[in-house]
Amino acid sequence: MLFYIAAKKADKTIVESGFRSSFNLTDFRAALAANYGGVPADYYVFSTDETDARAQRAKKGDELSPVWAGAAMDEISDIEFSKEDAKPILRLAIDKISMMADGIDKVVVTASILLPDKSAIDNTFEGSIDIPCISPLGAIKARFQFLEGEARREISSDIPGPWAFSNGKISGFRVDNSISFDSIY
């Protein structure tokens, strides 16, 4: 399996990216021209094996940028993740791993925004973030209101079942971890 990026040379627009079992470069460029206009020579295709660390980051959904090279700057020599690496980090924690499903007991979920290098909490961050959550009733988004880089939310339920937070991407942030707990009788 190969990870690939197909881009127009003229304006550096990425027209496709993803994973394919294999492809004939000549045929693939012809298909790109048929789908997006122009001629096959208008397109550059970068590819790497799916086991490559860059491909794994792309598969995870990390924001990438092509590195253009060549005499006419019309070849992709590499891909880099500086935009992704510059994003602040969302980290989640819980105070316990289960709660009674009695509507009274609770689990406290703490969300922190860390600096991109994880050296400290970004105490300048204020605002709200909707964090994906799977509850006993299904998928929801839980709004966390941040003050000085931290937010706390108390969760209680009278319905038994599993809870899981942050099983996915959150725009503008790198997600450091996910958390889960159970409400039980």
C-alpha positions in Angstrom: 0.0 0.0 0.0 1.3 3.5 -0.9 0.4 6.9 0.5 0.3 9.5 -2.2 -0.2 13.2 -2.8 -1.2 14.4 -6.3 -0.8 18.1 -7.0 -1.0 20.6 -9.8 2.4 21.9 -10.5 1.3 25.4 -11.6 -0.5 26.5 -8.5 0.7 23.8 -6.0 -2.9 22.7 -5.3 -3.3 19.3 -3.8 -6.0 17.6 -5.8 -5.9 14.2 -4.2 -4.2 12.3 -1.4 -4.7 9.0 0.2 -3.7 5.4 0.1 -3.7 3.1 -2.9 -2.5 -0.5 -3.4 -0.4 0.6 -6.4 -0.6 2.6 -9.5 1.1 3.1 -12.8 2.3 6.7 -12.7 1.6 7.5 -16.4 -2.0 6.2 -16.2 -2.5 7.9 -12.8 -1.4 11.3 -14.2 -3.7 10.8 -17.2 -6.6 10.1 -14.9 -5.8 13.2 -12.9 -5.8 15.3 -16.1 -9.1 13.8 -17.1 -10.6 14.5 -13.7 -9.2 17.9 -13.0 -8.3 19.3 -16.4 -5.0 20.0 -18.2 -2.5 17.4 -19.4 -0.7 14.7 -17.4 2.5 16.7 -17.3 0.6 19.4 -15.2 0.6 17.0 -12.2 3.2 15.8 -9.8 2.6 12.7 -7.7 4.6 12.1 -4.5 4.3 8.6 -2.9 5.8 6.7 0.0 5.2 3.3 1.6 2.3 3.1 4.1 4.8 2.1 6.8 6.7 5.3 6.5 6.3 7.6 9.6 5.1 10.4 7.4 2.4 8.2 5.9 1.3 7.1 9.4 0.9 10.7 10.5 -1.1 11.5 7.4 -3.3 8.4 8.0 -3.9 9.7 11.6 -5.2 13.0 10.0 -2.3 15.2 10.9 -2.2 18.4 8.8 0.6 18.2 6.2 2.3 20.4 3.7 4.2 19.4 0.6 7.8 20.5 0.3 8.3 21.7 -3.3 11.7 21.4 -4.9 13.3 21.1 -8.4 14.6 23.8 -10.7 11.1 25.0 -11.4 9.8 24.2 -7.9 7.4 21.7 -9.6 8.3 18.5 -7.7 7.3 17.4 -4.2 10.5 16.2 -2.5 8.9 15.5 0.9 6.0 16.3 3.2 6.2 18.1 6.5 4.0 18.6 9.5 5.1 22.0 10.9 1.5 23.4 10.9 0.3 20.4 12.8 3.3 20.5 15.2 2.6 24.2 16.0 -0.9 23.5 17.2 -1.7 23.6 20.9 -2.4 20.2 22.6 -5.6 19.1 24.2 -5.1 16.8 27.1 -7.9 15.1 29.1 -7.9 13.6 32.6 -10.5 12.1 34.9 -10.7 11.8 38.7 -12.0 8.2 38.7 -12.8 5.4 36.3 -16.4 4.7 37.2 -19.4 6.3 38.8 -22.7 5.0 40.1 -25.6 5.5 37.6 -27.7 7.2 40.2 -27.7 10.8 38.9 -25.8 11.9 42.0 -22.3 10.4 41.7 -20.1 12.1 39.3 -16.8 11.9 37.4 -14.8 15.1 36.9 -13.3 15.5 33.5 -10.4 18.0 33.3 -9.3 19.4 29.9 -6.0 21.3 29.6 -4.5 23.2 26.7 -0.8 22.6 26.5 1.8 24.6 24.6 2.8 22.8 21.4 6.0 21.5 23.0 4.0 20.2 26.0 6.2 22.2 28.4 3.3 23.9 30.2 -0.4 24.7 30.2 -1.1 27.6 27.9 -2.6 29.9 30.5 -3.5 32.5 27.9 -6.1 30.2 26.3 -9.7 31.2 27.0 -12.8 30.1 25.1 -14.9 27.0 24.6 -14.2 23.7 22.8 -16.8 21.1 21.9 -15.2 17.7 22.6 -16.6 14.6 21.0 -18.1 12.2 23.5 -19.7 8.8 23.4 -22.2 8.5 26.2 -24.6 5.6 27.1 -27.2 7.4 24.9 -24.9 7.8 21.9 -22.6 10.4 20.3 -22.7 13.9 21.7 -20.4 16.9 21.9 -19.6 18.2 25.4 -18.8 21.9 25.6 -15.9 22.8 27.8 -15.4 26.4 28.8 -11.7 27.2 29.3 -10.2 29.8 31.7 -6.4 30.2 31.8 -6.0 27.0 29.7 -8.1 24.6 31.8 -11.7 23.5 32.0 -13.5 21.1 34.3 -16.8 19.4 33.7 -18.8 17.2 36.1 -20.5 14.2 34.5 -23.3 12.4 36.2 -25.9 10.0 34.8 -28.7 7.7 35.9 -28.1 5.5 32.8 -25.5 2.8 33.0 -22.9 2.4 30.2 -19.6 3.5 28.9 -18.4 7.0 28.4 -15.5 8.0 26.1 -14.2 11.5 25.3 -12.1 12.7 22.3 -12.1 9.8 20.0 -11.2 11.9 17.0 -9.8 15.2 15.7 -10.6 18.6 17.1 -10.0 21.4 14.6 -7.1 23.6 15.6 -5.7 21.2 18.2 -3.6 18.1 18.5 -5.4 15.6 20.8 -3.0 14.1 23.3 -5.2 11.3 24.6 -8.7 10.1 25.1 -10.4 9.0 28.3 -13.1 6.6 29.2 -15.1 5.6 32.3 -18.3 3.7 33.1 -21.5 4.5 34.8 -22.6 1.4 36.7 -25.5 0.2 39.0 
